[in-house]
Amino acid sequence: MGERILFRKLQLTGGSTVTVSLPKEWIKTYNMNKGDLVNIEELASGDLRLSPLQKDSTKREIVIDCCAIKDGLIDLVIGGYIAGADVIRLTCSSPISRKIKSDIRGFLRDTRGMEIEVDNEKEIRIISILNPSELRLQVSINRMYILISSLVNDAFDVLMGESVELLYDIDDRERQIDARRLLLERQVAASLQQPSVERKLGIDRFSAMEHASIARVLERMGDHATRLAHLVNENSDVIKIKTSEMPLSAIPIWSNNLKTIVHNMNTHDIELIHSAKIALTQLGNDLEDAEADVWTGSASAERLLSEFRISESVRRLCAYSVNLAEILINMLMYKKLEKI
């Protein structure tokens, strides 16, 4: 039926029942007959979506010929995961290589809710064991925020004299941040395709897409938090910045304002979010100004480079936090829209 828009008049039958007729082409396409049941679901927008009744056992599958792909196999597997595939089946006419099997183990480690059901010479079958509507989107957002904050604050504490052992699991925390982003995007895709998921998650389409944007921003923040943690882990002995000086003095300010932004995803206080955004914007500008003075010192090039890179990472964290505040303000203003 394509993208045609059809119009139907409401009809009154039996004195009190209101009915509407369905297009014949739609009936034929889905091989429906008199007496068949249909799903009628109310979307968050108030629209109704009508679809043929499907059994709960219906699953969506993606089949990938892994022998025909030389590079980028995992990108396709991740794409299928985000798209909402319940089954990802990898096939090959010859035995699947150890490299591919190792990559698949990495995929399972870096994602959530997927397990291998079949693993033999010529087929790997990965299935979903997590219902996308069981976990609220805010749970993943909060987890990403906690991991990012812990990386930055632990790096700060090491520079204040704490043991460098605080940073022993940097890469593991980064993988957890990435995994939460992938899971959230999978949930968003499911909510856009399945009104039942949208309803159970308690979001509308606009909010779902904005949550996906938030997850991507947090992932980028995670990259810079990881970079900062690695810098401190590898160069703590040559970094001589005082915690009362830029860029280290900016970290507690960034941390407090980011906490305000994330906390108000629930309390919906736009004024506090906006104030935090303004403060972070100014902090980013102050960091940029301070960077101009870094190279005027007489310290070693190694030390100056480390200090400059720390400043750059903190400045980027501020910039992405501003992006996060803007997305959240958009979401909250959308909720204030009224139909007139």
ChimeraX attribute file (.defattr): number of C-alpha atoms within 10 A of each C-alpha:
attribute: neighborCount
match mode: 1-to-1
recipient: residues
	/A:1	9
	/A:2	4
	/A:3	5
	/A:4	6
	/A:5	6
	/A:6	8
	/A:7	10
	/A:8	10
	/A:9	8
	/A:10	10
	/A:11	10
	/A:12	11
	/A:13	9
	/A:14	6
	/A:15	6
	/A:16	7
	/A:17	8
	/A:18	10
	/A:19	12
	/A:20	11
	/A:21	10
	/A:22	12
	/A:23	12
	/A:24	9
	/A:25	10
	/A:26	13
	/A:27	13
	/A:28	10
	/A:29	9
	/A:30	10
	/A:31	10
	/A:32	15
	/A:33	9
	/A:34	6
	/A:35	6
	/A:36	9
	/A:37	12
	/A:38	12
	/A:39	12
	/A:40	13
	/A:41	16
	/A:42	14
	/A:43	17
	/A:44	15
	/A:45	10
	/A:46	9
	/A:47	9
	/A:48	13
	/A:49	12
	/A:50	12
	/A:51	13
	/A:52	15
	/A:53	12
	/A:54	10
	/A:55	7
	/A:56	6
	/A:57	6
	/A:58	8
	/A:59	12
	/A:60	11
	/A:61	15
	/A:62	17
	/A:63	14
	/A:64	19
	/A:65	13
	/A:66	25
	/A:67	17
	/A:68	11
	/A:69	10
	/A:70	7
	/A:71	9
	/A:72	9
	/A:73	19
	/A:74	15
	/A:75	11
	/A:76	15
	/A:77	22
	/A:78	18
	/A:79	14
	/A:80	19
	/A:81	27
	/A:82	19
	/A:83	18
	/A:84	25
	/A:85	22
	/A:86	20
	/A:87	22
	/A:88	23
	/A:89	21
	/A:90	23
	/A:91	20
	/A:92	16
	/A:93	12
	/A:94	11
	/A:95	12
	/A:96	19
	/A:97	13
	/A:98	9
	/A:99	9
	/A:100	16
	/A:101	13
	/A:102	10
	/A:103	13
	/A:104	19
	/A:105	13
	/A:106	12
	/A:107	18
	/A:108	15
	/A:109	14
	/A:110	19
	/A:111	19
	/A:112	18
	/A:113	13
	/A:114	18
	/A:115	17
	/A:116	16
	/A:117	12
	/A:118	13
	/A:119	13
	/A:120	10
	/A:121	13
	/A:122	15
	/A:123	19
	/A:124	22
	/A:125	16
	/A:126	24
	/A:127	20
	/A:128	19
	/A:129	12
	/A:130	13
	/A:131	12
	/A:132	23
	/A:133	18
	/A:134	11
	/A:135	15
	/A:136	15
	/A:137	23
	/A:138	15
	/A:139	12
	/A:140	19
	/A:141	21
	/A:142	15
	/A:143	14
	/A:144	25
	/A:145	20
	/A:146	13
	/A:147	19
	/A:148	24
	/A:149	20
	/A:150	19
	/A:151	24
	/A:152	24
	/A:153	18
	/A:154	19
	/A:155	25
	/A:156	20
	/A:157	14
	/A:158	18
	/A:159	22
	/A:160	14
	/A:161	9
	/A:162	12
	/A:163	13
	/A:164	17
	/A:165	10
	/A:166	17
	/A:167	20
	/A:168	12
	/A:169	10
	/A:170	18
	/A:171	13
	/A:172	11
	/A:173	19
	/A:174	21
	/A:175	15
	/A:176	19
	/A:177	27
	/A:178	22
	/A:179	20
	/A:180	24
	/A:181	26
	/A:182	24
	/A:183	24
	/A:184	28
	/A:185	23
	/A:186	21
	/A:187	27
	/A:188	29
	/A:189	22
	/A:190	22
	/A:191	25
	/A:192	16
	/A:193	13
	/A:194	14
	/A:195	20
	/A:196	16
	/A:197	20
	/A:198	23
	/A:199	16
	/A:200	14
	/A:201	20
	/A:202	15
	/A:203	20
	/A:204	17
	/A:205	17
	/A:206	15
	/A:207	19
	/A:208	24
	/A:209	18
	/A:210	17
	/A:211	23
	/A:212	22
	/A:213	18
	/A:214	23
	/A:215	26
	/A:216	19
	/A:217	21
	/A:218	25
	/A:219	23
	/A:220	17
	/A:221	25
	/A:222	26
	/A:223	18
	/A:224	23
	/A:225	27
	/A:226	23
	/A:227	19
	/A:228	22
	/A:229	28
	/A:230	18
	/A:231	18
	/A:232	24
	/A:233	20
	/A:234	12
	/A:235	16
	/A:236	18
	/A:237	10
	/A:238	15
	/A:239	18
	/A:240	14
	/A:241	16
	/A:242	12
	/A:243	16
	/A:244	9
	/A:245	10
	/A:246	20
	/A:247	26
	/A:248	20
	/A:249	15
	/A:250	21
	/A:251	22
	/A:252	14
	/A:253	16
	/A:254	22
	/A:255	19
	/A:256	11
	/A:257	24
	/A:258	25
	/A:259	16
	/A:260	19
	/A:261	27
	/A:262	20
	/A:263	14
	/A:264	17
	/A:265	19
	/A:266	9
	/A:267	9
	/A:268	17
	/A:269	15
	/A:270	18
	/A:271	11
	/A:272	15
	/A:273	26
	/A:274	18
	/A:275	15
	/A:276	23
	/A:277	24
	/A:278	15
	/A:279	16
	/A:280	26
	/A:281	18
	/A:282	13
	/A:283	21
	/A:284	24
	/A:285	14
	/A:286	15
	/A:287	21
	/A:288	15
	/A:289	12
	/A:290	15
	/A:291	19
	/A:292	10
	/A:293	10
	/A:294	16
	/A:295	14
	/A:296	9
	/A:297	9
	/A:298	9
	/A:299	13
	/A:300	10
	/A:301	11
	/A:302	11
	/A:303	18
	/A:304	20
	/A:305	15
	/A:306	20
	/A:307	24
	/A:308	17
	/A:309	17
	/A:310	23
	/A:311	24
	/A:312	19
	/A:313	21
	/A:314	24
	/A:315	26
	/A:316	18
	/A:317	28
	/A:318	29
	/A:319	20
	/A:320	22
	/A:321	26
	/A:322	25
	/A:323	18
	/A:324	24
	/A:325	29
	/A:326	17
	/A:327	18
	/A:328	25
	/A:329	20
	/A:330	15
	/A:331	19
	/A:332	16
	/A:333	12
	/A:334	12
	/A:335	11
	/A:336	8
	/A:337	8
	/A:338	6
	/A:339	4
	/A:340	3
